[in-house]
Amino acid sequence: MTPKDLFVIIRAISNSGINSHIVENTLGAPDNKYSVAVLDKTFDILEMLQEAEEPLSLEEIVRRAGMARSTVHRLLHNLHRRGYVEKNAGSCQYRLGLKLLELGNIVKRRQTVREIALPLMQVLRNKFQETINLATLHESEVLYLEILESPHPFRLAGHLGVRDPAHITALGKSIMAYMEECEVSEIIRCHGLKKLTKKTISNESTLKAELSRVKAIGYAIDDGESVEGGRCVGVPIFGPQGRIVAALSVSGPLVRIPDKRIPMFARELKSAAAEISRRLGYGREQVSTASALR
């Protein structure tokens, strides 16, 4: 897909979801009270660039958009600064930027992972009677894509869309274990290793040793590192070319996830993660390279 293709997807998504009733009820209304003029103008420019066969100059965009030159220049400056449009330094012409491709790929991947994982997560939740989590790494932090809460009154559960530091969760450690060491070092450099409980790993060498252990056994444990008295077991999910894309976990109070039950939780999670990975396109040739999914 090109940035043009993905802009169409992103624009469609922006007009859907929780605000879809607003779009349906007011689309085309001249006095739309929900309309934000600067956003309309910004999307007009992006759509113009999407439809154009070639990059456009500032003057051509002004002519086609029917906006003041200063307005177009200001909008293009901010879109360029954020990576949504690219500017040719020689010709001063504009085209859609790779940021749109990045966002489109993220949206597509998250929707696909969640849609594939959800039925298997429901099976695990019903079997374990504990909270089941699906997450990916976004901007070096764990971002929850789906959470199926335990039916128990006393349970551990995060919130969709909320981010957690990667080093404190079984989800984050499951993902980082399959990243390059330099990538892990960059996460530590950017975010540090904040200590949330007395069990949180706050030393870089200790964390990297833990990640090596996770990769060797195929699953990670958050043993009261994010919440006192809580425990979480997580496993990696792979996509095409063996790329780590997400992680799956079960979480609950320590009393219901004791040491003796961890192998069972890990085994069931690995089985579900293997199926999710397979459906995402993780081929048989990669399975032999990842003992966690055998």
Secondary structure, DSSP 8 states (H G I E B T S, - for coil): --HHHHHHHHHHHHTSGGGHHHHHHHTT-TT-TT--HHHHHHHHHHHHHHH-SS-EEHHHHHHHHT--HHHHHHHHHHHHHTTSEEE-TTT-EEEE-HHHHHHHHHHHHHHHHHHHHHHHHHHHHHHH-SEEEEEEEETTEEEEEEEE--SSSS-----TT-EEEGGGSHHHHHHHTTS-HHHHHHHHHHH-----STT----HHHHHHHHHHHHHHT-EEEESSSSTTEEEEEEEEE-GGG-EEEEEEEEEEGGGS-GGGHHHHHHHHHHHHHHHHHHHT--HHHHTT-GGG-
